[in-house]
């Protein structure tokens, strides 16, 4: 890893490398474009409309597919990590992945019907895996493992990319719902092209040589076998889905299970590798409970694009100030809160330095916060159709955001700290695969949610909320063991 002292310039008065802003450029554009997590990647609402209406599927199946696609986006991080670690290095993989995302949106905009939808989403999904993984690996390369600025830097990076999460839905949802989804995705393609041009012009002066090294080059003699394995996996997946062996309504659960298997395989591979030192193996063991908390947290957090999407459509009074919001615009309050509070969190971590809470404590606080937020749905279980005031959901999304800022940027940062030197991209992929599991499980939660039955709704929010709180308390309780395994990482 290159020394962070080489970065002579600082960003925004937070004593952060200027490259923090450079890393955020292509990701910021992607955040406003991709039909993944928000996700990153807040196109769930538009994607659900396409699946439900353009493809004529019922709500439960549509939510399962949308959750599964969000999970698939994170599963592609494994492909990106292999390309970065073995072929191109993380910075070049980031650049080419962003090009794939742009081309995917062009396909969604210009090719009609199911063919355009399928091709476009595959391109976007594959590209977003590289964008998600490699931007954060490059960012982590700017710091040493002991650098206390790292969590603050990742919080500022999170701020940069979520600017796109705010403006993207406002534009693409408006065009998609009011006109058609081709126009919505066309706008996303234009936004992505602007981000790519900006990044290409700035990459030498901001990123420099960071992330260009290939940690574990793949011998040329193994190129063909790897390519054949990739093709075989793709063919099997297509056959299983198109023949109905894997029902579409169960797709999100299947994706979650596949992601779980991938995480286990990656852990075993890194732990058993002679390239991993005893200290790095200890960190990987301590990392396991953090991954479990991540799955639980994001299963709830991502439900804003499944459960909350249904709630906003059927149960919420969407009148805000002087106009009525579209259902897809309701979740835009989350990136607004991130924009407002990411800087505060970055400043807090910077000021606290070595006195800031450890990663397990931050994760625990985040899980408890999102669990408590679900209890605010309970008084409105009998409010009827469009009877819940919008300020209730705004408050819930505020708590979602506070939890997110304790888990997501901190988790991104932690993945770069615990990563074995030879497997930096694969460790980030493993972290993002837990988001894949959480995102896919949010689709399963969405299929279990019944807004028409007040008793079932109360039970749903109560059980899920208590589970999150228990998870948060548990990780805080074992923080001593986790930190001992982390050795020199907090």
N, C-alpha and C positions, 0 to 999 in steps of 0.2 A: 504494500500500500504506500502511495506517495505521501510525503509529509504535508500536513495541512498548512504548515508555515509558508509554503510556496505561494499560497494565495495572498497576495499583498494588498488587495483591495477588499473593502468591507461593504456590506449591504444594509441600507436602511438604518444605520445607527445602532444595529444590534451586534456589531462586531462579527458578522457572518461573511463567509466568502461570497463574492459577487456571483459565482457560479450557481448559488442557490436559486437566483432568479433565472439564470440560463436554463437550468434543469426544468424549471416550471413552464417554459414557453410552449413546447409541444403538448405537454400534459394538460395545461390550462385549456387549450383549444379542444383537446379530446374530451375533457370533462364535460364540456357543453354539447358534445356531439354523440357520444357513444350510447348505444342501448344496453349498457351493462349496469354496473353497480350504481353509478350516480349520474360498486358501480360506478359511478364512479360514476357522470354516467347516469343521468336521470332521464333516460328515454324509456323507462319502464311503462309510463302512462301511455305514450304514443305507441309503443310496441304492443301493449295489451289491446289497444283499440284495433290495431292491424290484425292481430290474431283473432280477436273476437268477431269483428265485423267483416273485414276483408276476407278472412278465411272461414268465417261462419262457425266458430267454436264456442262452447258454453263457457261461463265465467270460471268455473273451477279448473277446467282444462287449460284455459288461457293463462290463468295465474300460475299453474304448474309449469307451463312452457316458458313463461317469462322468468320465473324463478330459476328454471333449469338453464335458460340462456345466460342469465346473470352468473350462475355457477360455472357454465362453460367458459365464459370470458376469463374467469380466474384460473380455470384449468389450463388455458393456453399459456399461462405464465410458466408452466413447466417446460413447454416447447421453447419459449423465449430464453429461459435460463440455460437450457442445453446449448442453444445457438450462441449465447453470450459467453458461457464458460468454455466451450469447446471450439467455436468457429470464428466469431467476429469480434468478441469483446462487447462490453455492455453499452458503450457509447454509440458504436455503429449499429448495433441491434436496435437501440432506441430510435435512431434516425430512420432506418428502413421500416421499422414497425409503424412509425407515424405516417409514412407514405402509404402503407397498406390500409390504415384507417381512413385516410382521405379517399383512396380508390374505392373502398367499400361503400362510402357514402355517395360517391359518384354512381356506382352500380345501383344503389337503392333509389337514386333520384331519376335515372334514365331508363332502366329496364323494368317493364311492367310485369305484374303478376307474381306468382310464387317463385319463378326462376330468379327474378331480380331480388326478391326478398331473401331467398336462400343464399345466393352468391354474395350479396352485399353483407349480410350478417356474418357469414363465414370470414370474409376479409376483415371486417371490423373486429370480430372476435379474436382472430389470430393477431392482428396488429395491436389491439389494446393489451394483449398479454405482454407484448414486448415493451410497450409504453409504460405500463404499470410497474413491471419488474425492473427494467434497466434504468429508468430515470432515478429511482431511489437507490439503486446500487451505485450509480455515478455520484449521487449526492453523498452517500455514506463514505465514498472514497476520499472525500474532502477532509475527513476528521480522523484522528486517532481514536482507539477504543476508550481512552481515558478522558477525552475531550468533553467537558460538561456542557459545551455549546450545542451538542448534537441534537438533543430533543427540541431546543429552541429553533434550530435550523430547520428541522423537519416540520415544526409547527408553522414557520413562515412559508415553507414550500407548500404546505397544505393550504395556507391562505391563497397563494398564487394560483394553484390549480382549481380552487373552488370559486374563484371569480368566474371561470367558465361555467361552473355548475349553477351559478345564479342566472347569468344572461342566456345560456344555452336553452334551458327549458322555456323561458319567456318567448324566445323567437321560434324555436322549432315546434313547441306545442301549439302556439298561436297559428302558425302556418299549416301545421299538420291537421289540427282540429277544424280550422275555419275553411281550409281549401282541400288539400289532400297530402298524404304522407310523402309523396315524391318531392313536393316543394319543401316540406319541412327538412327532409334529409339533404336536399340540394343546398339549403342554407348552411347545414352542418358541414358539407363538403367545402364550401367557400371559407367558413371559419377555420377549418383544419388547414386549408392551403395557406391562409394568412399566417397561422402559427408556424407552419413549416418554413416559410420564407424567412420569417423573423429569426427562427432558430438557426437556419443555415447561415445567415449573415453574421450571427453572434457566436456561433459555437467555438471558433478558434480563440476569440478574445475572452470568453467566459469559462468554457469547459476546458479548453486547452487539451492536454494529454490525459486528463483523468478519464478512466474507464475504457481506454483504448487497448490496454493489455489483455491478451487472451490467457486466463489463468491456467487452463489445463488443455492445451491444443489437442484436437482429435487427429490421429494419423490419417493421411489420405486413403490408405487402404481400407479404412472402416467407413468411409463416406457412403458407399453403396449399401452395405448391410443396414446402416442406420436409416437410410432413405426407404428401403424396402419395408422395414418394420413400421415406419410412419405411415406408409401407404396401406399396409395390411390393417393397422389399427383403424384408420379412417374408413376403409371398406367395411370392416366388421361393424363399426358404429352405425354407418348408413343402413346396412342390411337389417340390423336389429330394430331400428326405429321405423324404417319404411315398411317392413313386413308385419309390424305390430307385435313382435315378440316382446319389445319394451313398450307398454302402453303410454301414450302421450300424457295421460292424467297422472302417471307415476314417474314421469321423467325427472322431476326435481329431486325426488328421493333417490333415484338411481344415480344422478349426478353427484349428490352428496356422498353416497357410498363409494363411488369411484374416486372422488377427491380424498376420502379417508384412506383408501388403499394407497393412493399416490403419496400421501404424507408419510405413511408407515414405511413405504419402500425407500423414500428419500432419506428418512432418518436412519434406516438400516444401512443404506449405501454409504452415507457420510460417516456413520459411526464405525463401520467395518473397514473403511478405506485406510491404507497405510499413509495417505497424505494428511490425515487428521491426527493432530497431536493429542496427548492425554488431557491437556487443559481444554482443548476445543471439544473433546468428547464429553467432558464434565459439563460444559456450557450447554451442549445439546440435550443432556438429560434434564437439566434445570429448566430448559425451554419448553418441555412437554406440557406442564400444567398451564403455561401461558398460552399455548396453542389451543388448549381445551376451553379456556375462558374466551378466547377470540371467537371460537365457533358459536358458543352460546350467546355472546354479545351481538354478533352480527346477524344471527338468526332473527333476533328481535329488531335490531336497527334496520335491517333490510326490509322488514315487514311494512315500513312506510310506503314501499312500492308495491305491496301486495294487499295486506290487510287495510292499511290506511288509504290505499287507492280506492278500495271498495267503500270504506267508511266515508271518504270525501265525496264520493258520487251519490251515496244513498242516505247518509245520516247527517251530513254536515250542512249547516247554513253557511254558504260560501260568500255571503255579502261582507266585503271588507272595505271599510270607509265608504267610497262612493261608487263602487262597481262590484260586480259578481265575478269571482275567480272561476276559471276552468278547473276541473278536478286535478289536472296535471300540474297546475300552477301552485297548488297548496303546499307541496313539498319544497317549493323554492324558498320558503322561510328558513329552511335548514342551512343552505349556503349563505343566506344573508347573515345568520347568526355566526357562521364560521368566519365570514369576512370581518364581522365586528369583533369577535372574541379571540381569533387565532393570534393576533398581535399581542393581546393581553396575556395569553398563555405563554407565548414566546418570551415576552418581557419577564413574566413571573419565573420561568425556568432559568432565564439568564441571570436574574438578580439572585435567585436562591443558589445557583451554582451547585456545589457538592452537597448543599443542605436540602436540595429538592427531594421529594418523596421518591423512593425506589420504583422501578417499573412494576413489580407485583402490586404495590399499594395503589399506583395510578390505575392499573387494570381493575383492581377491586372497587375503587371509587366509581369508575366508569360503569361497571356492571350493576352496582347498587343503584346508581342514579337512573339508569334506563329502566330498571325494575320498578322503582318507585313511580316513574312517569306513567306507567300503565294504569296505576290505580286511579288516575284522574279521569279515565274513561267511565269508571263505575257509576258515578252519580247520574250519568246521562244514558244509561242503558235503556230507559223507557222514554226517551225523548222523542221517539218516532222519526218519521221520514224528514230529513233535513232540519232536525230540531236541535242539534248540538251547536251552540255558539262557536264561531270560528276562533275566538280568543282561547278557547279550551285547547284546541289542536295546536295553536301557535305556542302556548305554554308547554304542551307536551313535546313539540319539536324543539323548543329551547332546551328542555332537559335532555332530549336525545342528543342535541349538539354538545352539551356539556359532557355527557358520557363519551361521545365520539372523540372529543378533543383529549380526553384522558386515555383513550385506547388506540385510536387509529394512527395518528402521527407518532405516538410513543412506540407503538408496535412496529411501525415502519423503521424507526430509528433502532429499536432493539434488535431487529433482524440483521441489520448491518453490523451490530456490535458482537453478537454471538456467532456470526457466520465463520466457519472454518475458512482459512485463507484460500484454499483451493476450490471452495464451493460457495462463493459469495452470492452469485445469481441464483443458485439452487436453494440456498437458505431463504432468500427473499421469495422465491416461488413457493416454498413450503409455507411461509407465513401467509401469502396471498391465497394459497389453497384452502386455508382455514376460513378465509372470507368466501371462497367458493362454496364450502360446505354450509356456511351460515346463510349465504344468499340463496342457495338451492333449498335449504330448510325453510327459509321464509316463504317460498312457494308452497311448501307443505303446510305451513301454518296458515297461509291464506286459504287453502282448500278446507281447513278445519273451522275457519271462522264463519259464523252464521249471524249476520246483522239483523235477521228477522226474529230472533228468539232472545229476549232480554236476559233470561236466566242463563242460557248458553253463553251469551256474550260476557256476563259477569264472571262466570266460571273460567272462560278463556283468558281474560285479562288478569284475573287473580292468580291463577295457576302459573302463567308465564311470568308474571311480575315476581312472585315469590321465588321461582326457580332462579331468576337472574340475581336476586338479592343473596340467596344462599351461595351461589357461585362466587359472587364478589367477596362475601365474608370468608369463604374457604381459601381463596388465593391470598388474602391478607394474612390469614392465620398461618399459612405455610411460607410466608415471605422469607423467614430465616433460612430454611432449607434451600429455597430457590436461590437466594443470594450466595450461599456457600457453594452451590454447584456452579454459579456464574463466575466464581473466583474473583476476577477484577472488574466485573461489569455490574452496574446497578440498573 
